[in-house]
Amino acid sequence: MDSNVINKIMGYLLLAVGLLIIALPLFYAYNIFTGMSLPYEIFKNEKPDASGQNANPQDVQKQAENAVAKILPVALIYKTLNLISIAVLLSVFIFGGAQISKIGVWLIKSRQA
């Protein structure tokens, strides 16, 4: 086979794979947005052991947790962290798919003399 034909076949294959890599995360994000599926739980909401208790004055981390728990619900913090991490992961996949598609388009357009 001619190398130009092989380049075009590989280009179309890479273009299709790249578009698939872009489409799947978008479909997953759409399902999360419409409520048809739940996002993966990367950060687990572990039940704090009596957040209302007075913390040891030397335990700065426990005091900070108690102060934050009084202002924001813990479930909201974990849900926000999960959604942000899923969005970052999906955007990495979309960027990678775009780069693969870009290589495919470059192979399709390339001409050998």
C-alpha positions in Angstrom: 0.0 0.0 0.0 1.0 3.6 -0.6 2.2 5.4 2.5 -0.2 8.3 1.8 -3.1 5.8 2.0 -1.8 4.4 5.3 -1.4 8.0 6.6 -5.0 8.8 5.7 -6.3 5.5 7.2 -4.4 6.2 10.5 -5.6 9.8 10.4 -9.2 8.8 10.2 -8.7 6.1 12.9 -7.1 8.6 15.2 -9.8 11.2 14.5 -12.5 8.7 15.3 -10.8 7.6 18.5 -10.2 11.2 19.6 -13.8 12.2 19.0 -14.9 9.1 21.0 -12.6 10.1 23.9 -14.2 13.5 23.8 -17.8 12.3 23.5 -17.7 9.8 26.4 -16.8 12.3 29.1 -19.2 14.8 27.8 -22.0 12.2 27.9 -21.0 11.3 31.5 -21.0 14.9 32.5 -24.4 15.4 30.8 -25.8 12.4 32.8 -24.5 13.9 36.1 -25.9 17.3 35.2 -29.4 15.8 34.4 -29.4 13.6 37.5 -29.4 10.3 35.6 -26.2 9.1 37.3 -24.3 10.1 40.4 -20.6 11.2 40.2 -18.0 8.9 41.6 -17.2 9.4 45.2 -13.5 10.2 45.3 -13.6 11.9 48.7 -15.7 9.9 51.2 -17.8 11.7 53.8 -16.6 10.0 57.0 -18.7 10.7 60.0 -16.9 13.0 62.4 -16.8 11.8 66.0 -18.9 14.4 67.8 -18.0 17.7 66.2 -19.8 19.5 69.0 -17.3 18.4 71.5 -14.6 20.8 72.8 -11.3 20.0 71.2 -8.0 19.9 73.0 -6.4 23.3 72.8 -3.3 21.8 71.4 -5.2 20.0 68.6 -5.3 22.8 66.0 -6.6 20.6 63.2 -9.7 19.5 65.3 -10.4 23.1 66.2 -10.3 24.1 62.5 -12.6 21.2 61.5 -15.1 22.3 64.2 -15.0 25.9 63.0 -15.5 24.9 59.3 -18.3 22.4 60.2 -20.2 25.2 62.0 -20.1 27.5 58.9 -20.5 24.9 56.0 -22.2 21.6 56.1 -19.6 18.8 55.7 -21.6 17.0 53.1 -21.5 20.2 50.9 -17.7 20.3 51.2 -17.3 16.7 50.1 -19.8 17.0 47.3 -18.0 20.1 46.0 -14.6 18.4 46.2 -16.0 15.4 44.3 -17.6 17.5 41.5 -14.4 19.5 41.1 -12.2 16.4 40.9 -14.6 14.8 38.4 -14.6 18.0 36.3 -10.8 18.1 36.3 -10.5 14.5 35.3 -13.1 14.9 32.5 -11.4 18.0 31.2 -8.1 16.0 31.0 -9.8 13.3 28.9 -11.4 15.9 26.7 -8.0 17.7 26.2 -6.3 14.3 25.4 -9.0 13.4 22.9 -8.6 16.8 21.2 -4.9 16.3 20.9 -5.4 12.8 19.4 -7.9 14.2 16.9 -5.5 17.0 16.0 -2.9 14.4 15.1 -5.4 12.5 13.0 -6.4 15.7 11.1 -2.7 16.4 10.6 -2.2 12.9 9.1 -5.3 13.3 6.9 -4.1 16.6 5.5 -0.5 15.6 5.1 0.7 15.2 1.5 3.8 13.3 0.5 5.7 14.6 -2.5 
